[in-house]
Amino acid sequence: MKKAIYDVLVCPACNGKLKMTKDGHHLLCSFDKLLFDINDNIPNMVIEQAKNLGTEEMEQLELR
Ligand SMILES: [Zn+2]
């Protein structure tokens, strides 16, 4: 996914900036600890479908 596109995406819960995981398959809101999937270069920004992360999972995530 082109960097420029995800640079403008914000978290639907807090409007905060999102970070992309190293594998390029997820966007992370570190404030809400929400992980949004990117399928076929299309981010799924539905909060209910985002994964709630625990603190440990957050620490293990490799970000770009
Ligand atoms: Zn957020």
PDB file of the backbone (N, CA, C, O) and the ligand in Angstrom, with CONECT records:
HET     ZN  A 101       1
ATOM      1  N   MET A   1       0.875  -1.182   0.000  1.00  0.00           N
ATOM      2  CA  MET A   1       0.000   0.000   0.000  1.00  0.00           C
ATOM      3  C   MET A   1       0.907   1.226   0.000  1.00  0.00           C
ATOM      4  O   MET A   1       1.879   1.291   0.752  1.00  0.00           O
ATOM      5  N   LYS A   2       0.576   2.207  -0.861  1.00  0.00           N
ATOM      6  CA  LYS A   2       1.442   3.376  -0.986  1.00  0.00           C
ATOM      7  C   LYS A   2       1.449   4.134   0.323  1.00  0.00           C
ATOM      8  O   LYS A   2       0.402   4.362   0.928  1.00  0.00           O
ATOM      9  N   LYS A   3       2.653   4.527   0.762  1.00  0.00           N
ATOM     10  CA  LYS A   3       2.816   5.222   2.032  1.00  0.00           C
ATOM     11  C   LYS A   3       1.917   6.439   2.109  1.00  0.00           C
ATOM     12  O   LYS A   3       1.301   6.703   3.141  1.00  0.00           O
ATOM     13  N   ALA A   4       1.842   7.188   0.999  1.00  0.00           N
ATOM     14  CA  ALA A   4       1.093   8.448   1.007  1.00  0.00           C
ATOM     15  C   ALA A   4      -0.359   8.216   1.412  1.00  0.00           C
ATOM     16  O   ALA A   4      -0.961   9.051   2.087  1.00  0.00           O
ATOM     17  N   ILE A   5      -0.922   7.074   0.996  1.00  0.00           N
ATOM     18  CA  ILE A   5      -2.347   6.831   1.271  1.00  0.00           C
ATOM     19  C   ILE A   5      -2.549   6.642   2.771  1.00  0.00           C
ATOM     20  O   ILE A   5      -3.446   7.244   3.361  1.00  0.00           O
ATOM     21  N   TYR A   6      -1.718   5.809   3.382  1.00  0.00           N
ATOM     22  CA  TYR A   6      -1.986   5.534   4.792  1.00  0.00           C
ATOM     23  C   TYR A   6      -1.568   6.700   5.661  1.00  0.00           C
ATOM     24  O   TYR A   6      -1.950   6.785   6.828  1.00  0.00           O
ATOM     25  N   ASP A   7      -0.767   7.614   5.079  1.00  0.00           N
ATOM     26  CA  ASP A   7      -0.376   8.799   5.854  1.00  0.00           C
ATOM     27  C   ASP A   7      -1.576   9.667   6.185  1.00  0.00           C
ATOM     28  O   ASP A   7      -1.588  10.363   7.200  1.00  0.00           O
ATOM     29  N   VAL A   8      -2.602   9.623   5.311  1.00  0.00           N
ATOM     30  CA  VAL A   8      -3.769  10.487   5.545  1.00  0.00           C
ATOM     31  C   VAL A   8      -4.852   9.768   6.338  1.00  0.00           C
ATOM     32  O   VAL A   8      -5.810  10.394   6.793  1.00  0.00           O
ATOM     33  N   LEU A   9      -4.701   8.435   6.507  1.00  0.00           N
ATOM     34  CA  LEU A   9      -5.723   7.701   7.255  1.00  0.00           C
ATOM     35  C   LEU A   9      -5.595   7.990   8.741  1.00  0.00           C
ATOM     36  O   LEU A   9      -4.491   8.075   9.278  1.00  0.00           O
ATOM     37  N   VAL A  10      -6.743   8.142   9.400  1.00  0.00           N
ATOM     38  CA  VAL A  10      -6.712   8.319  10.850  1.00  0.00           C
ATOM     39  C   VAL A  10      -7.590   7.258  11.500  1.00  0.00           C
ATOM     40  O   VAL A  10      -8.444   6.654  10.851  1.00  0.00           O
ATOM     41  N   CYS A  11      -7.371   7.047  12.767  1.00  0.00           N
ATOM     42  CA  CYS A  11      -8.164   6.077  13.521  1.00  0.00           C
ATOM     43  C   CYS A  11      -9.610   6.555  13.618  1.00  0.00           C
ATOM     44  O   CYS A  11      -9.855   7.690  14.027  1.00  0.00           O
ATOM     45  N   PRO A  12     -10.585   5.696  13.243  1.00  0.00           N
ATOM     46  CA  PRO A  12     -11.996   6.105  13.314  1.00  0.00           C
ATOM     47  C   PRO A  12     -12.474   6.289  14.753  1.00  0.00           C
ATOM     48  O   PRO A  12     -13.525   6.889  14.975  1.00  0.00           O
ATOM     49  N   ALA A  13     -11.728   5.787  15.728  1.00  0.00           N
ATOM     50  CA  ALA A  13     -12.146   5.915  17.124  1.00  0.00           C
ATOM     51  C   ALA A  13     -11.643   7.220  17.741  1.00  0.00           C
ATOM     52  O   ALA A  13     -12.389   7.893  18.452  1.00  0.00           O
ATOM     53  N   CYS A  14     -10.400   7.579  17.477  1.00  0.00           N
ATOM     54  CA  CYS A  14      -9.826   8.749  18.150  1.00  0.00           C
ATOM     55  C   CYS A  14      -9.267   9.790  17.164  1.00  0.00           C
ATOM     56  O   CYS A  14      -8.721  10.810  17.584  1.00  0.00           O
ATOM     57  N   ASN A  15      -9.400   9.536  15.883  1.00  0.00           N
ATOM     58  CA  ASN A  15      -8.837  10.441  14.858  1.00  0.00           C
ATOM     59  C   ASN A  15      -7.337  10.609  14.969  1.00  0.00           C
ATOM     60  O   ASN A  15      -6.769  11.552  14.419  1.00  0.00           O
ATOM     61  N   GLY A  16      -6.701   9.701  15.675  1.00  0.00           N
ATOM     62  CA  GLY A  16      -5.248   9.765  15.814  1.00  0.00           C
ATOM     63  C   GLY A  16      -4.548   9.153  14.609  1.00  0.00           C
ATOM     64  O   GLY A  16      -5.161   8.474  13.784  1.00  0.00           O
ATOM     65  N   LYS A  17      -3.233   9.415  14.531  1.00  0.00           N
ATOM     66  CA  LYS A  17      -2.453   8.876  13.417  1.00  0.00           C
ATOM     67  C   LYS A  17      -2.295   7.358  13.559  1.00  0.00           C
ATOM     68  O   LYS A  17      -2.260   6.821  14.666  1.00  0.00           O
ATOM     69  N   LEU A  18      -2.203   6.695  12.428  1.00  0.00           N
ATOM     70  CA  LEU A  18      -2.039   5.244  12.431  1.00  0.00           C
ATOM     71  C   LEU A  18      -0.623   4.882  11.989  1.00  0.00           C
ATOM     72  O   LEU A  18       0.006   5.598  11.209  1.00  0.00           O
ATOM     73  N   LYS A  19      -0.143   3.762  12.504  1.00  0.00           N
ATOM     74  CA  LYS A  19       1.178   3.284  12.091  1.00  0.00           C
ATOM     75  C   LYS A  19       0.999   1.966  11.348  1.00  0.00           C
ATOM     76  O   LYS A  19       0.144   1.155  11.704  1.00  0.00           O
ATOM     77  N   MET A  20       1.812   1.760  10.313  1.00  0.00           N
ATOM     78  CA  MET A  20       1.708   0.507   9.559  1.00  0.00           C
ATOM     79  C   MET A  20       2.661  -0.530  10.136  1.00  0.00           C
ATOM     80  O   MET A  20       3.779  -0.212  10.543  1.00  0.00           O
ATOM     81  N   THR A  21       2.190  -1.791  10.165  1.00  0.00           N
ATOM     82  CA  THR A  21       3.074  -2.860  10.628  1.00  0.00           C
ATOM     83  C   THR A  21       4.095  -3.156   9.533  1.00  0.00           C
ATOM     84  O   THR A  21       3.873  -2.855   8.360  1.00  0.00           O
ATOM     85  N   LYS A  22       5.227  -3.755   9.942  1.00  0.00           N
ATOM     86  CA  LYS A  22       6.326  -3.998   9.016  1.00  0.00           C
ATOM     87  C   LYS A  22       5.875  -4.825   7.811  1.00  0.00           C
ATOM     88  O   LYS A  22       6.337  -4.610   6.690  1.00  0.00           O
ATOM     89  N   ASP A  23       4.959  -5.779   8.057  1.00  0.00           N
ATOM     90  CA  ASP A  23       4.503  -6.639   6.951  1.00  0.00           C
ATOM     91  C   ASP A  23       3.535  -5.918   6.017  1.00  0.00           C
ATOM     92  O   ASP A  23       3.168  -6.453   4.971  1.00  0.00           O
ATOM     93  N   GLY A  24       3.128  -4.728   6.383  1.00  0.00           N
ATOM     94  CA  GLY A  24       2.257  -3.952   5.508  1.00  0.00           C
ATOM     95  C   GLY A  24       0.821  -4.458   5.482  1.00  0.00           C
ATOM     96  O   GLY A  24       0.037  -4.046   4.627  1.00  0.00           O
ATOM     97  N   HIS A  25       0.469  -5.342   6.404  1.00  0.00           N
ATOM     98  CA  HIS A  25      -0.878  -5.921   6.373  1.00  0.00           C
ATOM     99  C   HIS A  25      -1.806  -5.350   7.428  1.00  0.00           C
ATOM    100  O   HIS A  25      -2.979  -5.721   7.479  1.00  0.00           O
ATOM    101  N   HIS A  26      -1.307  -4.453   8.273  1.00  0.00           N
ATOM    102  CA  HIS A  26      -2.141  -3.890   9.336  1.00  0.00           C
ATOM    103  C   HIS A  26      -1.810  -2.432   9.587  1.00  0.00           C
ATOM    104  O   HIS A  26      -0.702  -1.967   9.320  1.00  0.00           O
ATOM    105  N   LEU A  27      -2.805  -1.723  10.110  1.00  0.00           N
ATOM    106  CA  LEU A  27      -2.602  -0.365  10.606  1.00  0.00           C
ATOM    107  C   LEU A  27      -2.914  -0.367  12.096  1.00  0.00           C
ATOM    108  O   LEU A  27      -3.907  -0.950  12.531  1.00  0.00           O
ATOM    109  N   LEU A  28      -2.070   0.281  12.863  1.00  0.00           N
ATOM    110  CA  LEU A  28      -2.213   0.256  14.320  1.00  0.00           C
ATOM    111  C   LEU A  28      -2.514   1.628  14.893  1.00  0.00           C
ATOM    112  O   LEU A  28      -1.855   2.615  14.566  1.00  0.00           O
ATOM    113  N   CYS A  29      -3.529   1.672  15.759  1.00  0.00           N
ATOM    114  CA  CYS A  29      -3.724   2.871  16.571  1.00  0.00           C
ATOM    115  C   CYS A  29      -3.183   2.539  17.960  1.00  0.00           C
ATOM    116  O   CYS A  29      -3.804   1.791  18.715  1.00  0.00           O
ATOM    117  N   SER A  30      -2.015   3.106  18.291  1.00  0.00           N
ATOM    118  CA  SER A  30      -1.398   2.743  19.564  1.00  0.00           C
ATOM    119  C   SER A  30      -2.173   3.353  20.737  1.00  0.00           C
ATOM    120  O   SER A  30      -2.038   2.881  21.866  1.00  0.00           O
ATOM    121  N   PHE A  31      -2.966   4.370  20.499  1.00  0.00           N
ATOM    122  CA  PHE A  31      -3.757   4.988  21.572  1.00  0.00           C
ATOM    123  C   PHE A  31      -4.899   4.057  21.991  1.00  0.00           C
ATOM    124  O   PHE A  31      -5.100   3.810  23.180  1.00  0.00           O
ATOM    125  N   ASP A  32      -5.641   3.547  21.013  1.00  0.00           N
ATOM    126  CA  ASP A  32      -6.773   2.653  21.305  1.00  0.00           C
ATOM    127  C   ASP A  32      -6.370   1.188  21.316  1.00  0.00           C
ATOM    128  O   ASP A  32      -7.178   0.314  21.628  1.00  0.00           O
ATOM    129  N   LYS A  33      -5.096   0.923  20.969  1.00  0.00           N
ATOM    130  CA  LYS A  33      -4.632  -0.478  20.866  1.00  0.00           C
ATOM    131  C   LYS A  33      -5.518  -1.272  19.905  1.00  0.00           C
ATOM    132  O   LYS A  33      -5.923  -2.398  20.194  1.00  0.00           O
ATOM    133  N   LEU A  34      -5.806  -0.660  18.762  1.00  0.00           N
ATOM    134  CA  LEU A  34      -6.638  -1.315  17.743  1.00  0.00           C
ATOM    135  C   LEU A  34      -5.791  -1.632  16.517  1.00  0.00           C
ATOM    136  O   LEU A  34      -4.997  -0.807  16.067  1.00  0.00           O
ATOM    137  N   LEU A  35      -5.968  -2.819  15.991  1.00  0.00           N
ATOM    138  CA  LEU A  35      -5.232  -3.246  14.795  1.00  0.00           C
ATOM    139  C   LEU A  35      -6.220  -3.439  13.655  1.00  0.00           C
ATOM    140  O   LEU A  35      -7.100  -4.297  13.726  1.00  0.00           O
ATOM    141  N   PHE A  36      -6.075  -2.638  12.603  1.00  0.00           N
ATOM    142  CA  PHE A  36      -6.969  -2.700  11.455  1.00  0.00           C
ATOM    143  C   PHE A  36      -6.308  -3.498  10.337  1.00  0.00           C
ATOM    144  O   PHE A  36      -5.136  -3.285  10.024  1.00  0.00           O
ATOM    145  N   ASP A  37      -7.063  -4.419   9.737  1.00  0.00           N
ATOM    146  CA  ASP A  37      -6.522  -5.239   8.657  1.00  0.00           C
ATOM    147  C   ASP A  37      -6.441  -4.460   7.345  1.00  0.00           C
ATOM    148  O   ASP A  37      -7.260  -3.580   7.078  1.00  0.00           O
ATOM    149  N   ILE A  38      -5.445  -4.799   6.539  1.00  0.00           N
ATOM    150  CA  ILE A  38      -5.373  -4.282   5.170  1.00  0.00           C
ATOM    151  C   ILE A  38      -5.484  -5.502   4.255  1.00  0.00           C
ATOM    152  O   ILE A  38      -4.576  -6.331   4.197  1.00  0.00           O
ATOM    153  N   ASN A  39      -6.596  -5.599   3.551  1.00  0.00           N
ATOM    154  CA  ASN A  39      -6.800  -6.720   2.640  1.00  0.00           C
ATOM    155  C   ASN A  39      -6.758  -6.223   1.205  1.00  0.00           C
ATOM    156  O   ASN A  39      -7.495  -5.302   0.854  1.00  0.00           O
ATOM    157  N   ASP A  40      -5.914  -6.811   0.371  1.00  0.00           N
ATOM    158  CA  ASP A  40      -5.800  -6.389  -1.035  1.00  0.00           C
ATOM    159  C   ASP A  40      -5.587  -4.884  -1.138  1.00  0.00           C
ATOM    160  O   ASP A  40      -6.204  -4.211  -1.964  1.00  0.00           O
ATOM    161  N   ASN A  41      -4.707  -4.370  -0.293  1.00  0.00           N
ATOM    162  CA  ASN A  41      -4.396  -2.932  -0.299  1.00  0.00           C
ATOM    163  C   ASN A  41      -5.555  -2.054   0.136  1.00  0.00           C
ATOM    164  O   ASN A  41      -5.497  -0.835  -0.021  1.00  0.00           O
ATOM    165  N   ILE A  42      -6.609  -2.653   0.682  1.00  0.00           N
ATOM    166  CA  ILE A  42      -7.741  -1.855   1.165  1.00  0.00           C
ATOM    167  C   ILE A  42      -7.835  -1.999   2.683  1.00  0.00           C
ATOM    168  O   ILE A  42      -8.097  -3.091   3.187  1.00  0.00           O
ATOM    169  N   PRO A  43      -7.622  -0.908   3.407  1.00  0.00           N
ATOM    170  CA  PRO A  43      -7.713  -0.990   4.862  1.00  0.00           C
ATOM    171  C   PRO A  43      -9.166  -1.136   5.320  1.00  0.00           C
ATOM    172  O   PRO A  43     -10.053  -0.434   4.836  1.00  0.00           O
ATOM    173  N   ASN A  44      -9.393  -2.053   6.254  1.00  0.00           N
ATOM    174  CA  ASN A  44     -10.739  -2.232   6.830  1.00  0.00           C
ATOM    175  C   ASN A  44     -10.798  -1.389   8.105  1.00  0.00           C
ATOM    176  O   ASN A  44     -10.289  -1.789   9.152  1.00  0.00           O
ATOM    177  N   MET A  45     -11.426  -0.214   7.998  1.00  0.00           N
ATOM    178  CA  MET A  45     -11.445   0.742   9.113  1.00  0.00           C
ATOM    179  C   MET A  45     -12.688   0.602   9.990  1.00  0.00           C
ATOM    180  O   MET A  45     -13.062   1.535  10.701  1.00  0.00           O
ATOM    181  N   VAL A  46     -13.334  -0.585   9.936  1.00  0.00           N
ATOM    182  CA  VAL A  46     -14.523  -0.798  10.770  1.00  0.00           C
ATOM    183  C   VAL A  46     -14.058  -1.164  12.179  1.00  0.00           C
ATOM    184  O   VAL A  46     -13.410  -2.192  12.376  1.00  0.00           O
ATOM    185  N   ILE A  47     -14.389  -0.320  13.157  1.00  0.00           N
ATOM    186  CA  ILE A  47     -13.888  -0.502  14.534  1.00  0.00           C
ATOM    187  C   ILE A  47     -14.265  -1.880  15.074  1.00  0.00           C
ATOM    188  O   ILE A  47     -13.462  -2.546  15.728  1.00  0.00           O
ATOM    189  N   GLU A  48     -15.505  -2.298  14.789  1.00  0.00           N
ATOM    190  CA  GLU A  48     -15.978  -3.593  15.318  1.00  0.00           C
ATOM    191  C   GLU A  48     -15.167  -4.751  14.749  1.00  0.00           C
ATOM    192  O   GLU A  48     -15.071  -5.810  15.370  1.00  0.00           O
ATOM    193  N   GLN A  49     -14.587  -4.552  13.574  1.00  0.00           N
ATOM    194  CA  GLN A  49     -13.817  -5.634  12.947  1.00  0.00           C
ATOM    195  C   GLN A  49     -12.317  -5.508  13.231  1.00  0.00           C
ATOM    196  O   GLN A  49     -11.527  -6.355  12.814  1.00  0.00           O
ATOM    197  N   ALA A  50     -11.938  -4.455  13.936  1.00  0.00           N
ATOM    198  CA  ALA A  50     -10.526  -4.289  14.293  1.00  0.00           C
ATOM    199  C   ALA A  50     -10.187  -5.190  15.479  1.00  0.00           C
ATOM    200  O   ALA A  50     -11.048  -5.539  16.286  1.00  0.00           O
ATOM    201  N   LYS A  51      -8.909  -5.553  15.559  1.00  0.00           N
ATOM    202  CA  LYS A  51      -8.482  -6.439  16.647  1.00  0.00           C
ATOM    203  C   LYS A  51      -8.027  -5.609  17.841  1.00  0.00           C
ATOM    204  O   LYS A  51      -7.201  -4.705  17.709  1.00  0.00           O
ATOM    205  N   ASN A  52      -8.580  -5.932  19.010  1.00  0.00           N
ATOM    206  CA  ASN A  52      -8.132  -5.263  20.239  1.00  0.00           C
ATOM    207  C   ASN A  52      -6.852  -5.944  20.715  1.00  0.00           C
ATOM    208  O   ASN A  52      -6.827  -7.155  20.936  1.00  0.00           O
ATOM    209  N   LEU A  53      -5.805  -5.164  20.868  1.00  0.00           N
ATOM    210  CA  LEU A  53      -4.530  -5.753  21.279  1.00  0.00           C
ATOM    211  C   LEU A  53      -4.292  -5.565  22.762  1.00  0.00           C
ATOM    212  O   LEU A  53      -4.719  -4.579  23.362  1.00  0.00           O
ATOM    213  N   GLY A  54      -3.579  -6.565  23.356  1.00  0.00           N
ATOM    214  CA  GLY A  54      -3.135  -6.407  24.734  1.00  0.00           C
ATOM    215  C   GLY A  54      -1.787  -5.689  24.700  1.00  0.00           C
ATOM    216  O   GLY A  54      -1.173  -5.552  23.642  1.00  0.00           O
ATOM    217  N   THR A  55      -1.342  -5.238  25.850  1.00  0.00           N
ATOM    218  CA  THR A  55      -0.068  -4.503  25.906  1.00  0.00           C
ATOM    219  C   THR A  55       1.081  -5.353  25.372  1.00  0.00           C
ATOM    220  O   THR A  55       1.939  -4.858  24.642  1.00  0.00           O
ATOM    221  N   GLU A  56       1.094  -6.633  25.737  1.00  0.00           N
ATOM    222  CA  GLU A  56       2.169  -7.516  25.273  1.00  0.00           C
ATOM    223  C   GLU A  56       2.166  -7.640  23.754  1.00  0.00           C
ATOM    224  O   GLU A  56       3.214  -7.563  23.112  1.00  0.00           O
ATOM    225  N   GLU A  57       0.971  -7.835  23.184  1.00  0.00           N
ATOM    226  CA  GLU A  57       0.861  -7.949  21.723  1.00  0.00           C
ATOM    227  C   GLU A  57       1.374  -6.674  21.060  1.00  0.00           C
ATOM    228  O   GLU A  57       2.041  -6.723  20.027  1.00  0.00           O
ATOM    229  N   MET A  58       1.056  -5.540  21.662  1.00  0.00           N
ATOM    230  CA  MET A  58       1.505  -4.242  21.117  1.00  0.00           C
ATOM    231  C   MET A  58       3.020  -4.205  21.066  1.00  0.00           C
ATOM    232  O   MET A  58       3.611  -3.766  20.079  1.00  0.00           O
ATOM    233  N   GLU A  59       3.638  -4.670  22.139  1.00  0.00           N
ATOM    234  CA  GLU A  59       5.109  -4.624  22.208  1.00  0.00           C
ATOM    235  C   GLU A  59       5.748  -5.545  21.181  1.00  0.00           C
ATOM    236  O   GLU A  59       6.853  -5.285  20.704  1.00  0.00           O
ATOM    237  N   GLN A  60       5.050  -6.620  20.843  1.00  0.00           N
ATOM    238  CA  GLN A  60       5.633  -7.589  19.898  1.00  0.00           C
ATOM    239  C   GLN A  60       5.478  -7.138  18.450  1.00  0.00           C
ATOM    240  O   GLN A  60       6.157  -7.646  17.558  1.00  0.00           O
ATOM    241  N   LEU A  61       4.578  -6.178  18.224  1.00  0.00           N
ATOM    242  CA  LEU A  61       4.316  -5.748  16.855  1.00  0.00           C
ATOM    243  C   LEU A  61       5.519  -5.018  16.279  1.00  0.00           C
ATOM    244  O   LEU A  61       6.085  -4.139  16.930  1.00  0.00           O
ATOM    245  N   GLU A  62       5.913  -5.378  15.055  1.00  0.00           N
ATOM    246  CA  GLU A  62       6.997  -4.654  14.395  1.00  0.00           C
ATOM    247  C   GLU A  62       6.385  -3.601  13.496  1.00  0.00           C
ATOM    248  O   GLU A  62       5.624  -3.913  12.580  1.00  0.00           O
ATOM    249  N   LEU A  63       6.724  -2.356  13.766  1.00  0.00           N
ATOM    250  CA  LEU A  63       6.142  -1.265  12.983  1.00  0.00           C
ATOM    251  C   LEU A  63       7.161  -0.733  11.982  1.00  0.00           C
ATOM    252  O   LEU A  63       8.369  -0.888  12.159  1.00  0.00           O
ATOM    253  N   ARG A  64       6.655  -0.112  10.941  1.00  0.00           N
ATOM    254  CA  ARG A  64       7.522   0.461   9.896  1.00  0.00           C
ATOM    255  C   ARG A  64       8.161   1.738  10.395  1.00  0.00           C
ATOM    256  O   ARG A  64       8.925   2.371   9.666  1.00  0.00           O
TER     257      ARG A  64
HETATM  258 ZN    ZN A 101      -7.481   5.445  17.933  1.00  0.00          ZN2+
END
